[in-house]
Amino acid sequence: MRLSEEPYSREDKRLLASVATQAGGALENIRLAEQMAERIENERRLAQEMEFAKQVQARLFPQKFPSLQTLEYAGGCIQALQSRWRLLRLPRAAARPFGTCAG
């Protein structure tokens, strides 16, 4: 609040400009900090949801594999964060049948 009707002096204007610049910088820092906090919270929530989905998926698979005399097998589930494929080249000495399933 101004106490007089006199025009602003050069120093008054310089002081007001300095205060405005500092206030603008502080407001921008607050905005950036809020964006960062929101991004961190979203990443934390996504990681929590992915961990929950991983646990649910793991329970869908058999916990013990039945033993078979005519078949040697193993299984597992590896969570993929994106779709990908891989070509497996087996040596000719591995004449045993081999199979894989992904989905």
C-alpha positions in Angstrom: 0.0 0.0 0.0 1.4 3.4 -1.0 1.4 6.0 1.6 1.9 9.0 -0.7 0.7 10.2 -4.1 4.2 10.9 -5.3 5.4 9.0 -8.4 7.6 6.0 -7.9 11.3 6.9 -7.8 13.8 5.0 -9.9 15.0 3.1 -6.8 11.4 2.2 -6.0 10.9 0.8 -9.5 14.2 -1.1 -9.3 13.2 -2.6 -6.0 9.7 -3.6 -7.2 11.2 -5.1 -10.3 13.7 -7.1 -8.2 11.0 -8.3 -5.9 8.8 -9.3 -8.8 11.7 -11.2 -10.5 12.4 -13.1 -7.2 8.7 -13.9 -6.7 8.4 -15.1 -10.2 11.4 -17.4 -9.8 10.0 -18.7 -6.5 6.6 -19.5 -8.1 8.3 -21.3 -11.0 10.3 -23.4 -8.6 7.1 -24.3 -6.7 5.5 -25.3 -10.0 8.4 -27.5 -11.0 8.6 -29.1 -7.5 4.9 -29.9 -7.7 5.4 -31.5 -11.2 8.3 -33.5 -9.9 6.4 -34.7 -6.8 3.5 -35.7 -9.1 5.8 -37.7 -11.4 7.5 -39.4 -8.5 4.1 -40.4 -7.0 2.9 -41.7 -10.4 6.1 -43.8 -10.8 5.7 -45.1 -7.3 2.1 -46.1 -7.9 2.9 -47.8 -11.2 5.7 -49.8 -9.5 3.3 -50.8 -6.8 0.7 -51.9 -9.4 3.3 -53.8 -11.4 4.4 -55.7 -8.3 0.8 -56.6 -7.4 0.3 -57.8 -11.0 3.5 -59.9 -10.8 2.3 -61.5 -7.6 -1.1 -62.3 -9.1 0.4 -63.8 -12.2 2.9 -65.9 -10.2 -0.1 -67.5 -8.3 -1.8 -68.5 -11.6 1.0 -70.9 -12.4 1.4 -74.3 -10.7 3.6 -74.1 -7.6 4.8 -77.7 -8.1 5.4 -79.4 -11.3 4.3 -83.1 -11.5 7.1 -85.5 -12.3 6.8 -87.4 -15.5 9.0 -90.3 -16.4 8.7 -89.7 -20.2 9.3 -85.9 -20.1 12.0 -83.7 -18.7 10.7 -80.1 -18.3 10.9 -76.9 -16.4 8.9 -73.7 -16.4 9.0 -70.2 -15.2 7.6 -66.8 -15.7 9.6 -63.7 -16.3 7.7 -60.4 -16.4 8.2 -58.4 -19.5 7.9 -54.6 -19.5 7.5 -54.5 -23.2 6.9 -56.9 -26.1 10.1 -58.5 -27.4 11.2 -61.6 -29.2 14.4 -63.6 -29.2 15.7 -66.2 -31.7 17.3 -69.2 -30.0 19.9 -71.0 -32.0 20.4 -74.5 -30.6 23.6 -76.6 -31.5 23.0 -79.6 -33.7 24.1 -81.8 -30.9 21.0 -80.9 -29.1 18.8 -83.3 -31.0 16.3 -83.5 -28.2 13.0 -81.7 -28.9 12.7 -78.3 -27.5 9.7 -76.1 -27.1 8.9 -72.7 -25.7 5.7 -70.7 -25.1 5.3 -67.0 -24.7 2.2 -65.1 -24.3 
